[in-house]
Amino acid sequence: MSYLFSASHTPFQPRRRTVLSALLGSGVLAACGGSSDKPAAESAVTTQARSAVSKGLAGAVIASQDLSSRRIGVAGLRRLGQSAPLQSTDLMCIGSNTKAMSACIIARLVADGRVRWDTTILDALPDLAGELRGEYATVNLAHLLDHKGGMLAFTGMEGDEERFLADLSARNETLPDTLSGRRRFFARWLVSQAVPAGVTPTRDFHYSNAGYALAACMLETLTGRNFEAHFEEYMAQHLGVQGTWQHPSAVSAQQPNGHTGQAGALRAYAPEDADTEAWLAVIAPAGGWACRPDDYCTWLRWHLLALQGQDTPLPGTYVQRLKSMGDQDYALGWLTTSLNGKPVLAHTGAHNGFMAIAALERNGRRASFGLTNTADVGADGASWVMSLLNTALIKLDELNGS
């Protein structure tokens, strides 16, 4: 079968450090066989969650949302080696599916006149003029959010994180100790780095978690406010969506932990040392958020309403950009592809032992997603975990009879 995203951009879970990333590519969600047996819709999500867990996931959430109802199926454990079952009210990291939320918050600030889509790096950060490479001179916010800024990927595949952290350790100076200060320091370092080979900024698609961190830094400077504060206020007050930037296991010992490895040989996620974690947090706008499945359903339902032409709190420019995307296009945290022949907006993510996948029908009829507290990717870029989530959404679509 063909999976939603190709292996060339599969999320990578390094042995020592968790990196924010998403699967991208030219594949489609496609059927891999079917059955004439169709359980009742109410149990379809639970059936798929249980099936995924039976094949090795620690825990799984499979959900379906339309305008009138939502169904959330849960199976498995919060933490392997313990008996507590995963609950539908538990926090789950959504990884790079955070990108659409971050892009939405920036679109809201554009609508409020606080920033423009064509705001360049130097428009927002003029003090970086001495470090900014010429190739980045015309890169703007829209480019960064569509992965056309030409920034280093920071997906764990190219050694970008190791190089940055090694540079930090070699510096003989006092380093910033606030999140905004670290993000500004990171932005200065980032724009001084050579453009990845074969990439022309503003022209070529090059998936970059670092680009979202740079966009967040630009917003912080222009508004004088922490990006995460903008994010939390908008999500909670305007969309009714709650979540956290903390890893679920750090919120409470009763919340899920992440797991990595092969089926039958999973190991629990263990955080890096505090200083490393603090520096990696600068990339959180690219994929560091966690929420409850019900809140993620609410987020997707707003999109269903907007895609059907109804008024919503989602920024108009954000909605219009999603509606105008072409086939196999990427914009504002979403990729256009297909699910069993139906056009969808989709994305995947991985973070700290969790993985996520979501598909949003472009006609606004239905959305579905899968979340798991398991993450793994092989040396060849293939992910047995993401394959199970991918298959679950395909089967769910077939069982829904749509």
N, C-alpha and C positions, 0 to 999 in steps of 0.2 A: 504494500500500500504506500501511498504518498502522504507524508506528514505535513503538518501545517507549515513548518519552517525547516529549511535545509540545514544540514550539519555544519556548514561552513561558518555559521554564526550561532552555534549552540551555546547556551550558558555554561560557564565553566566553574566548577567548584574546586578551587585549588586545595592542595593538601594542608597548607598552613594558613590560608587567608581566604575569607569569603569576599567575592567581588560581585558587584551589581551588574547584571546583564540580561539580555533577552535573546530568544531564538529569532532569527530573521532569515529570509531567503525567498525562493521562488516557488515553493511547494504549495499545495492546497490541502485542506481537510477533505479527505476523500473516503468513500465507503470502502471497508475491507471485508465485504461479505455481509450477509444479513440473515435474519431469521423471521419466519412467519409468526413466531410466538411474540406477542406484544403485551407485556404486563401493563396493568393500569398505570396511567400517567403519574399518579401520586407516589407509586413505589419505584418508578423508573430511576429516579436519582439515587435512591438507596441501593437499588440493584447494582448500579454502576460503581458506586462507592465501595460496596462490598467486593465486587469483582476485582477492582484495582488493588484493594488490600490483600485479597487472596493471592495475588501475583507478586507480593513483596513490599508494598508500601507500608510504612508505619501507620499512617492514618490518611484518610482522604475525605474531601468534601466535594460533592458534585451537585451543582445547582442549576435550576432553570427559572427564568424570570420573564413574564410577559406583563402586559399592562394591568391585568386583573388579578394575577396570582404569582406566588413564588413558591418553589419547592426546593428544599435543601436536604440532601441525603448525606449522612455521615457514617463512617465506619473506621475501625481501627483504634489505635491507642494514642494518647498524648505523648507518651514517652515509652519506648521499648524497655522491657525489664520491670515495668510497673503495670498495675492493673487498671488504672484510670482510663476509661474510654474517651476518645476525642468527642467533643460536644459541639453542637451547632453554634453555641455562644462563645466558643474559644477564639482567641486572636490567631490569625494566620498571616504570615508575611506574604505579600503579593509581588515582591520583587520588581522587575521592570514594568509591570503594569501600573506602577506608581507614576510613570512618565506621563501618561495621559492626564492624570490629576495635576501634576506640576504644570503641564502645558495649559491646562484649563485655568489654573490660578493666574498664570502670566497673561492669558487672554483676557481675563477679568480686569487686570491692571491696565491692559491696552484699552479696553472699553472705557475705563475710568479716566483715561488721558494721562496716566502716570508714566507711560512708556509707549513706544511705537514698535511695530514689528520690524521696521527698518533701522532701529537703534543699533548702531555698530558697537563693537567692543570699546573703541576709544571714545565714542559718545558717552558711554556709561563710566568708563574707567580711564580717563585721560592720563592718569599718572603712570599707566603702563606703556606709554609711548616709547620709552627707552628700551623696553624688552620685547614689544610686539614685533613679530616677524612680518615682513612685508606681505607675505601671502595671505595673512589674516586681516589685512587692512579693511576690506569691505564686508567681512563676515558680520551678520547681524543676528538678532534674536530669532527671527524666523528660520534662518539657516541652521542655527544650533538645535532648535527643537525638531527640525526635520532631518537631522544628522547629515547636514551638508556644510558644516563648519570646518571640516578637515582636521578636527582635533584628535589627539591620541585616543585610542578606543577605551582603555581602562576596563576591559572585559575579562581580564585574567589570562588572556591567550598570548599576549605579545610582550609580557614582562614590564609593562608600563608601571604597575604598582611597585614592583621591586626596585625599578630605577628611581622612582620618586622617593621612596622611603630610604634608599641608600643615600640619595642626595641630602635628605634631611639629616641623617645621622652624621654626615661629613661636614655639616655647616657648623662653624664656630661662632654662633650668634644666638641671641635670645629669640626664641620662636614664639609666635602668638599662642595664647592659651584659651581663646574663645572660639566658638564655632565660626562666627563671621570672620574673625581674624585669620583663622586657618584657611577658610575658603578664599579669602582675598590673597593670601600667600600662595595658595595652590593655583589660583588664576594667573598670578604673575609668573609662576614657574611654567605653567601650561603653555602660555602664548609665546614663550621663548623657545619652545621645543620645535624641532624640525617637523614638517608636515609628513605624514606617513607616505611611504613610497607609492607612487602611482595615483595619488589623490590630488585633485585640484579643488581647493576650498571654494565654496559657493556653487560648484558645478556637480561634484560627485557625491553620491551617497556613501558615507563611511560611518557605520554605527559607533556612537561614542557616548559612554556614560559621562565622561569628563565634560562634554559639551553642555550637558544639563547642569552640571555643577557650575560652569562658567556663566550660564544664563541666570542661575540663582544668584550668583555673586553680583551680576550686573543689576538685578532687581533690588538687591539689598542696598547697593550704593545709591541708586536713583530714588529709592523710597525711604531710606534711613531706617529700615525695619528688617529684622531677621526673616529670611524666606520661610522658614518653618512656621513662624507666627502668622504670616499671610495665609499659608496653606491651611493651617488648623482652623483659623477663623472662618475662612470661606467655606471649607468643607462642612463644618459644624453648623454655622449660622445660616448659610444659604441653601445647602443641600441636605442638611440633616444627617450627615455621615460622620461618624466618630472613628478614631483610630489612634495609633501611637507610632512614634519613631523608634521606640524601644523594641528590642527583640522580645517576643512573647515570654521566653524563659527568664528574661530579666525583669519582667513585670511581676511575675509570681511563680512560685514553684508548682502551682496548680495549673499553669498555662502550658501549652505544648512546647516541646523542644524540637529542634531540627535534627535530621539524621542524614548521613551520607554513606555511600558505598553500594555494593551490589546486593541484589535481593538475597535474603538469607544471611547476609554478613554486614548488616548496617551497624554503624557506630554513631554515637551521639555527637551532635555539634558542640564544639568547645570554642568559646570566644578567644580572640587574640588578647595580647596584653592591653591594658587600658590605654596606653599612649597610642599604639597602633590603631586601635578601635576609634579613638578620638580623631585621628587624621583621616581614616577612611570614611568617617561620618560626613566629610565635606561633599561626598558624592551621593548622599542620601536622596536628594531630589530626583535622582535617576532610578531609584528603586529600593528605598529603605523603609517603606511604610508597612504597617500591619493593621489589619482590621478584622472585625467579625464578618462571617459570611453574609449575615443579614444586611450589614452596612454596605458590603460590596454589591449586593442585589439592589439596594437603593440607588447607588451610584449608576449602575447600568440602566435602571428603570428611567432615570432622567434622560438618558440618551435615547431610549426607545420613544419616549414622548417627543423629544426634539426632532428625531428623524421622521416622525409622523407629522411634523409641522406644528406641534402644539407649543405654547409658551412655557418656558422653563427658566430656572435660574442660570442655566448654562450660558456663557457668553455667546452672543450672536456670531461673532467672527470665528469662534471655535467651531460652532455647529456648521456654519457655512463651509468652512474649510473641509470638514469631514464629509459633507455632502458632495463636494466638488472633486473629491479624489478620483483618480483614474484607476484602472486595473493594475494590480501589483505596485501600488503607490504607497508611500509612507509619509505621514504627517502627524505632528502633535501627539505622538505616542500611540498611533494606530497604523496597522498595515491592512491594506485591502487584499482580500483573497476570497476563497469560496469554501462553503461547508455543504457537502453533498449537492453541489450545483447551485447553491444559493449564495449570492454576494454577501460577504460579511466584513466587518471591521474586527481585527483580531490582534492579540499580543500575547506574549509569554514572558515569564520572568523567573529568576532564581535568586535566592538570598539566604545565607546563613542556614542551610539545611532545609529550605522550603522551596517549592516550585509552584508555579501558577500558569494557567492558560485561560483565555476568555475569547468568546466569539459573540459578536453583536450583529444581528441581521440588519442589513442596510435599509430595509423597508420598515424597520422599527417594530417588527412583529414579536421577536423573541430574542433573548440573550441567554447564554449558558456559560458556565465556567467550572474549572476544576482547581482545587487547591490541595496541597499535600505537605506534610512535615517531613518530606524525604526529597533528597536532591542527589543526583549523580550524573556524571558525564564521562564517557570513555575517552581514551587518547585519540580516537578517530573522530571525536565530536558527537558521537551518537549518545542519546540519553534514554535508557530503558524507562526511567521515571516519566519523562515527558511523553514517551510513546504511549504509556498507559493512560495518562491524562488525555492525550490526543484521541486515543481510541474510545475513551469514555464519552467524550463529546460527540463523536461520530455515532456511537450506539444510542446515546440519549436522543439525538436528533431523529434517528430511525424509530425509536420507541415512541417519540412524541407524534409520529405520523405526519410530520410536516414536510 
